[in-house]
């Protein structure tokens, strides 16, 4: 019998490739040959998984009869959880079919899950399939439900699936990190400068308390921040200042400056102009005016300036629902464009803004980024479109502007795109390093370690609506029946500021879509069916005939 040459293609296949495949199958080793390394966990993910000290279970409600697209999401989720379990055996998972186990929808919704209702077409009949694409992470006595499907308006089903898979690793590992952390980071909410009321800020507090320990910062002297408040501030990993309307004193600015110099993160939501929609709706006309909170020099030190001029976006805006008529005593509502409510639409790959619904700003102003700030990186989060107008104040804002949205009004001028929100990161220098005020603060620091800050030129971005005394979820507009991305944006902002594991970078993961041509599939369906059916039968018949011929020839 002729020997097989080990260097021949057949020899390489028999003696190298097949043994290698067998070794990989039985050893559990997997090779990621994808261009974007979609099946390789990041180093930061591995560190988080290794830090889990107690048994942790992930229950995935993606089992049963559902469309092929969800089968792919199921497969990706299962693969990722298998990788998690390999890294840390304390992490286990199971897939649950809520229909087969007869779990009621009320029970699932009580666990924080919202149903997804999808059409199902079989044999010309259309029916509905109800799914709960969620995972529940259980650790010790705690549990949390996380959606596996990205909720983003304006994208088709294929894009939704791709983006859900892109965010799968971040969604799972960030929640594992939060639930397995024994001590939550603290967030302080400054409440001494006529900020948003508790009812108006309830939505933000709800999202903040999902993963952090959030509470108010009330000055001990009941008037202003002082050195006596420093011990409490040092306990806070981040400080949130939401729509202050009372000016900060110079002493308070030193306290805040040193909070930042000592590594404290800050989230600023600032109104530089006083303009309220409630007043405008009642009177049909209102005159906004500048609001001076005495922080211009403070922000200037970090390379940021908030301008007291309203931004009107004629291209990216939310709708305003107004009564425009009456029929038989019943008011008739119409949704109309309102350029003073510009939308923040993510146009870059920043992890804070990626894959979220448009963020609604209400009467925002603009931010100028000033160059020349050493060691500070400035990243634009949201900005207006190229069709932007600036309205100087004080000046009238009239509801009649809806009818002439493209026209230039008094004291208005065309402008380049204006920035609504920026993220600053780097080593910050104190604004008081060479000023006499430094002597008033014990242990004064002239510069900070690596730090982060987010500045938003709109105090209402974190305000939820209140209807008949009942707070609504953040970002919900009942009149237009829209869900804006304000909640997810601010949740991401907090995670970005307090992310010491660099997990936020996982939100920038991109998976290249390699989709089939559905039109071509429909046209060539029959040809491909015959191609898949006949050649295998022909090959089997040929091999059988050859075997029969060889046997007959040998044994006569």
Secondary structure, DSSP 8 states (H G I E B T S, - for coil): -----TTSHHHHIIIIIHHHHHHHHHH-------TT-TTS--HHHHHHHHT--S-EEEEE---SS--HHHHHHHHHHHHHHHHHHHH-TTEEEEE--TTTTT--HHHHHHTT---EEEEEEETTEEEEEEE--EEEEEETTEEEEEESS---TT--HHHHHHHHHHTHHHHHHHHHHHHH-SS--EEEEE-SSS---TTTTHHHHHHHHHHSEEEEE--TTSSS--GGGHHHHHT-SEEEEE---S---HHHHHHHHHHHHTT-EEEEE--SEE--HHHHHHHSEEEEEE---S-HHHHHTTTEEEESEEEEESSSEEEEEEEEEEETTEEEEEEEEEEEEEEE---S--TTTTT---EE-SS--EEEE-S--TTEEEEEEEE--SSEEEEESSEEEEGGGGTTTTS--TTEEEES--EEEEEEEEEEE-TTTTSGGGGGSTT--SEEEEEEEEEES-GGGG---EETTEE--TTEETTTTEE-SHHHHHHHHHHHHT-TT-GGGGGG---------HHHHHHHHHHHHHHHHHHHHHHHHHHHHHHHHHHHHHH-
